[in-house]
Amino acid sequence: MNAIVTGASRGIGRGIALELSSTHHVLATYLGSRDHAESLRAQTGCDIFRCDISRPEDREALIAHAREIFPEGLDLLVNNAGIAPRERRDVLDATEESFDELMATNLKGPHFLTQLAARWMLEQKRGRIVFVSSISAFTASVNRAEYCISKAGESMSRMVFAQRLAAEGIGVFEIQPGIIRTDMIAKVEKVYDEKIAGGLLPQRRMGEPRDIAQVVRSIAAGHLDYCAGQVIHADGGFHLRSL
């Protein structure tokens, strides 16, 4: 079994790569520090590949490389790579530069990488695709509007690919993580811990990368193959509404 996991050197992506490495030949992409990627390779034996998914030439190079090392085909694509705004600003003050950067990485990148992977999977007549989005796909944060908009768009990308590929036997899924303990929230981790203790989440704990990885594991194992286009809330119950 072969899998591509984007943004796999740290955080959620690393947790997913670690989980899959026992059953899959994993091609893990990274963009920042190569040291993190090398440590993942040493730990799991996976292949690593530097890729800026916002760049079409990088996406094409990634798939070309995957075709070389996966002669049997691609079984799973996990679109995990994503970024937060470099600076949180009120929606009235946020810049177009920040908006464009987040759209390119969080929405355009996974959308068109999925297009490339889906064409390959259609040749094989098999495969599964996962979008790792966020509770921000349906939760408005006025100090990071561009992030929320990018994730809402990614959710629709999942929907259109699921609709297009279901009849071809290719499953497309979306995982919406909640508050997960990663580098992305490091600066505000204490604030989130306090909010969770105060009742923000029904389960009363912050999520860990492994929580998301276990959902990917279920998808990869085929346990959700009759759930075309399913959105999976991995958020400790954040999505629940109560009075």
N, C-alpha and C positions, 0 to 999 in steps of 0.2 A: 504494500500500500504506500502511496506517495502523496505528500502534502506540501503545499506552500503556505507559510504563515508570515504575513507581513508585519513589520515592526516588532520583531520577536526577540530583540536583544535585552529588553527590560519589561517590567510591568506585566500587564495582562498577556501580551504576546509571548513573553518568556514562559509564563505559566502554561500557556497552551502548547508551546513547543516541547516543554518538559513532559507534559502529559502524553502527547502524541508520539514522542520518541520511542516508546516501548513497542509500538505497533506499526509505525510509519517511518519511511525514509523522509525526513523533514528538510525542506529547503527554507531556511530562515533568513528573512531580509532585515537589514539594519541600515541606519543612515548616520547616526551620531558616532559615538566612540566604538572603534573596532574592538577595543579590549573587552567590552561587554559581550560582543558577538563571539569573540574567540573563546571566552569562558563558557559560553553556552555550547559551542562546538566541542570543547574539551569535556564538558559534563555529559553530553548526549550523543556525540558522534554525528550530529546533523551537519548539513552543508550550510554555508553562510554566503550571502550575496548582498553587496551594497546596492541599494536601490532607493531613489527618491521617487515615490509613486506619483508625484505631481508632474513628473516629466515623461512625456510619451516615449522618448528614446530609452529611458530606464525601464519602463514597463515592458517594452518590446524585448529589450535585452534580457530581462528576467524570464520571460516566457521562453525565449530562445534557449537560454541556459537550462531551464527546467526540462525542455524537450530533449536536450542532450543527456542529462543525467537520469531522466525518467523515461527510458525507452518503452516501458510497459504502459505509460500514460499517467495522467493526473487524476487522482481520486478525490482530492479535497483542496479547495482554496479557502483560506481564512483571511478575510480582509480586516485586519486589526489595526494597521498603522494609522495614526492620527495625531493631531496636535491641538493644543489649547492656544488661545490668544497669548501673544507675548506679553501683553499688558491688559488687565481687565479695565474696561472703560464703560461708562454709561452709554446706552445705545444712542444718546444724543451727541456723544463726543467720539464714538468709535470711528476708525478711519477706513477708507476704501482699501488701503494697502493690507490691513489686517483681514478684512473681509475676503479679498482676493486670495490671500495666502491660505486661509482656512478652507475656502471652497476648493482650491486646487488640490490640497492634500486630503481633506476629509471626504470630499464628494466626487470631484472629477477623477481623482486617482483611482479609488476603488471601483467606480463605475466602469471606467474603460479598461482596467485590469480584468474585471469580471468579463467584459466583452471578449477579450483575448482568450481567457481561460475557457469561457463557454464555447467558443468556436472549436477549441481543442477537444473539449468534453463531448461535443456533438459528433466529432469524428469517431470517438471511442464508444459513444452511446451509453455513457455512464459518468457519474461524478456528483459531488455535492459542493455547495458554495455557502459560506457563512459570512455575513456582515456583522461585525462587532460594532454596534452604534453606541447608544447611551440613553439614559432616561431623559437626557436633554432633547431627544427627538420629540418629546411631548411636554416638556417642562420648560417654561420661559424663565431665563435669567437675564435681567436687564443689563448686567455688567459684562456679559459675554454673549451678546446676541448672535454674533457671527458663528460661534460654535454651535449654538442651538439650531440655527438655520441650516448649517452644514449637515448636522445629524438628522434633522427632519427630512432633508433631501436624500440622504443615504437610505432612510427608511423607505422612501418611494422607489429608489433604485432597486432595493430588494424586492419590492412588490412587482415591478415590471419584469424583472428577470425571472422571478418565480412563475409569473403568468406565461411568459414566453417558453420556458424550458420544462415545465411540469409534464407536458405530454411526451417529451423526449426522454423521460426517465432521469432527469437531472434535478435534484432537490436544492432549493434555495431557502435559506433561513436567516433570521436576524436575531441576534442576542442583544438585549438592551441592559447593559450593566448599570448598577446603581453606583453608590459611593464605594469605590474599591481602593484599597490601600496601595497606591503606586506613587511614583515620582511626580505624576501630574498633579496630585492634590497635596503634595508635601507641605506647601506653604500654608495651606488652610486645614490641615489634618486635625489640629486641635479643635478648631471651630466645629468641624463635622462630628468629632467625637462627642463634644458637648451637646450638639443637637440630637445625635442618636440617643444619648443617655436621657435626653429630655422627651423622647418619644417620637422622633422623626420617622424611625423605621419600626414597624411592628416586631421585627426579629431582634431589635436592640443590639445589633453589632454591625460593624463595618465589614464589607465584603473583602475577600482576598482573591488574588489572581487565580488560585486553584478553584474557586467557586465557578468562575467562568470557564476554566479549562475542562471541568467535569461536564458542563453542558455541551461543549464542543465534542467531548468524548462520546456522549450519547448520540449526537448527530453523526459522527464519523462511523460509529458502530452500526448505523442503520436503524436505530430504535425509533426514529421519527420519520421514516420514509413515506408514511401516508399523511404527513402534515405539511403539504406543499405551502410554501410562503409563510410558515408560522413565525410569529414573534414570540420570543421567550424572555420573560421578565426575570432577570437575575439581579434582584435589587432589594432583597430582604423585606419585600412587601410594600415598597415605596409606592407602587402604582395603585395600591388599594385605596379606595375612598371610603371614608366613614364620617358619621355625624356624632 
